[in-house]
Amino acid sequence: MKDLTAQRIQAMIARKAGLISPKSLRNLIALLGMMWNQAKAWGYVQHDPFVGLVLPEREPLNERCLTLEEMRTLIVAANEPYKTYYWILAETGVRAGEIGALPATNLLLDQGAIRIAQSVWHGKIQTVKSKKGNRICEISPTLGRAPSRTHPDLETKPFRFVVCDAQRHALGYGHGAEAQAPSFAREARD
């Protein structure tokens, strides 16, 4: 470990730069840095070869966003449960998995809001990604009325998910919402 220098790490960064994305390279260096800090805390090393490294800049995302009119067309064209799913996405900007795991008990309709406290990933309910992920998101009065119209039994089935599949499972990765959005978007533009 004493032979590991900033120059050697910088050379590794240069070699990896063409092979992996800048974000992945930054994550790799961060992981190695955490391991190094632990080794330093345990007394295995005294120096820090991570000081002064030059990391590649993250490339800006240039993804096309739908216009308001395209979003409106997409939402109107969608069938339930995707209509509610896309509507919440458009209004709040929350993650798709957070909408999929949104239980009816987290609809704060009297406050015009929804509470985000969990998400679904590969069919499994989990906590949100961070402490800040537990949050309240305001919704429009029109969206606030939508769940009770599409799910009239929300009051009697408190553990039911607001957006769910036919078996009343949380709607998330693998249910087709991600795959359906581009086709709806194409239809909206045509």
C-alpha positions in Angstrom: 0.0 0.0 0.0 3.0 2.3 0.6 3.7 2.1 -3.1 0.4 3.5 -4.1 0.8 7.2 -5.1 -1.3 9.9 -6.6 0.6 9.5 -9.8 -0.3 5.8 -10.1 -4.0 6.5 -9.3 -4.0 9.3 -11.9 -2.5 6.9 -14.5 -5.3 4.4 -13.7 -7.9 7.2 -14.1 -6.4 8.0 -17.5 -6.5 4.3 -18.6 -10.1 3.8 -17.4 -11.4 7.1 -18.8 -12.0 5.7 -22.2 -13.6 2.5 -20.9 -16.1 3.6 -18.4 -18.3 6.7 -17.9 -17.1 9.7 -15.9 -19.8 8.9 -13.2 -18.6 5.3 -12.9 -15.0 6.4 -12.7 -15.9 8.9 -10.0 -17.8 6.2 -8.1 -14.8 3.9 -8.3 -12.4 6.5 -7.0 -14.8 7.3 -4.2 -15.0 3.7 -3.2 -11.2 3.3 -3.3 -10.9 6.5 -1.2 -13.3 5.1 1.5 -11.2 1.9 1.6 -8.0 4.0 1.9 -9.5 6.1 4.7 -10.3 2.9 6.7 -6.8 1.6 6.1 -5.4 5.0 7.3 -7.7 4.8 10.4 -6.3 1.4 11.2 -2.7 2.6 10.9 -1.8 0.7 7.7 -0.8 3.8 5.8 0.1 7.4 6.7 -0.2 9.2 3.3 -3.2 10.0 1.1 -2.7 9.4 -2.6 -6.2 10.7 -3.4 -5.5 14.4 -2.6 -5.3 16.5 -5.8 -6.5 13.9 -8.3 -8.1 15.2 -11.5 -11.3 13.4 -12.3 -13.2 13.6 -15.5 -16.2 15.9 -15.7 -19.6 14.4 -15.8 -21.2 14.8 -19.2 -24.4 16.9 -19.2 -27.5 15.0 -20.0 -29.1 16.1 -23.2 -32.3 14.1 -23.0 -35.4 15.4 -24.7 -38.2 16.4 -22.3 -41.9 16.2 -23.3 -43.6 19.6 -23.7 -46.6 20.4 -21.5 -48.9 19.6 -24.4 -47.2 16.3 -25.1 -47.5 15.3 -21.4 -51.2 16.2 -21.4 -51.7 14.1 -24.6 -49.8 11.2 -23.1 -51.8 11.3 -19.8 -55.2 11.6 -21.6 -54.3 8.7 -24.0 -53.2 6.3 -21.2 -55.4 3.8 -19.6 -55.4 3.1 -15.9 -53.3 2.5 -13.9 -50.8 4.2 -16.2 -52.9 7.4 -16.5 -52.6 8.0 -12.7 -48.9 6.8 -12.8 -47.9 9.3 -15.5 -50.0 12.1 -14.0 -48.2 11.8 -10.7 -44.8 11.6 -12.4 -45.6 14.8 -14.5 -46.9 16.8 -11.5 -44.4 15.8 -8.8 -41.2 14.6 -10.5 -40.9 11.7 -8.0 -39.2 8.5 -9.0 -41.2 5.9 -10.8 -40.7 3.3 -8.1 -41.9 5.7 -5.5 -45.2 6.1 -7.3 -45.5 2.3 -7.7 -45.2 1.8 -4.0 -47.5 4.7 -3.0 -50.1 3.2 -0.6 -53.5 4.8 -0.3 -52.7 5.7 3.3 -50.1 8.2 1.9 -52.7 10.1 -0.1 -53.1 13.3 1.9 -56.0 14.6 -0.2 -57.3 17.0 2.4 -53.9 18.7 2.3 -53.5 18.4 -1.5 -50.3 16.3 -1.1 -48.9 12.8 -1.2 -46.3 11.3 1.2 -43.4 9.5 -0.3 -41.9 7.0 2.2 -41.1 3.8 0.2 -40.4 2.6 -3.3 -40.6 -0.6 -5.4 -37.7 -2.2 -7.2 -38.0 -5.5 -9.1 -41.3 -6.1 -7.3 -39.9 -5.6 -3.8 -41.1 -2.8 -1.5 -38.1 -0.9 0.1 -37.3 2.3 1.9 -36.6 5.4 -0.2 -33.0 6.0 -1.3 -32.1 8.5 1.5 -33.5 10.3 4.5 -34.4 13.3 2.3 -36.4 10.8 0.2 -39.1 10.8 2.9 -41.0 13.8 1.8 -44.4 15.4 1.1 -45.2 16.4 -2.5 -48.0 18.8 -3.3 -50.5 17.8 -6.0 -53.1 19.8 -7.8 -56.7 19.6 -6.7 -57.6 17.9 -10.0 -55.1 15.2 -9.4 -56.2 14.9 -5.8 -59.7 13.9 -7.0 -58.4 11.4 -9.6 -57.6 8.4 -7.3 -61.0 8.4 -5.7 -62.6 8.4 -9.1 -60.5 5.5 -10.4 -60.4 3.6 -7.1 -63.7 4.2 -5.3 -62.8 1.6 -2.6 -59.6 3.4 -1.4 -61.2 4.2 1.9 -62.2 0.6 2.6 -58.9 -0.9 1.5 -56.2 1.2 3.2 -53.2 -1.0 2.2 -54.0 -1.0 -1.5 -51.5 0.8 -3.7 -52.8 3.8 -5.5 -51.2 2.6 -8.8 -51.3 -1.2 -9.0 -51.6 -4.1 -11.4 -54.6 -6.4 -11.7 -53.5 -8.5 -8.7 -53.2 -5.3 -6.6 -49.4 -5.5 -6.4 -47.3 -2.4 -6.4 -46.7 -1.2 -10.0 -43.0 -0.9 -10.6 -40.1 -2.1 -12.6 -41.1 -4.9 -14.9 -44.8 -4.0 -15.2 -44.4 -2.2 -18.5 -44.9 1.5 -17.4 -41.3 2.3 -18.5 -41.7 0.5 -21.8 -45.2 2.0 -22.5 -44.1 5.6 -22.0 -42.1 5.9 -25.2 -44.9 4.4 -27.3 -47.4 6.8 -25.8 -45.0 9.6 -26.3 -44.6 8.6 -30.0 -48.4 8.5 -30.4 -48.6 11.9 -28.7 -46.2 13.5 -31.2 -47.9 11.9 -34.3 
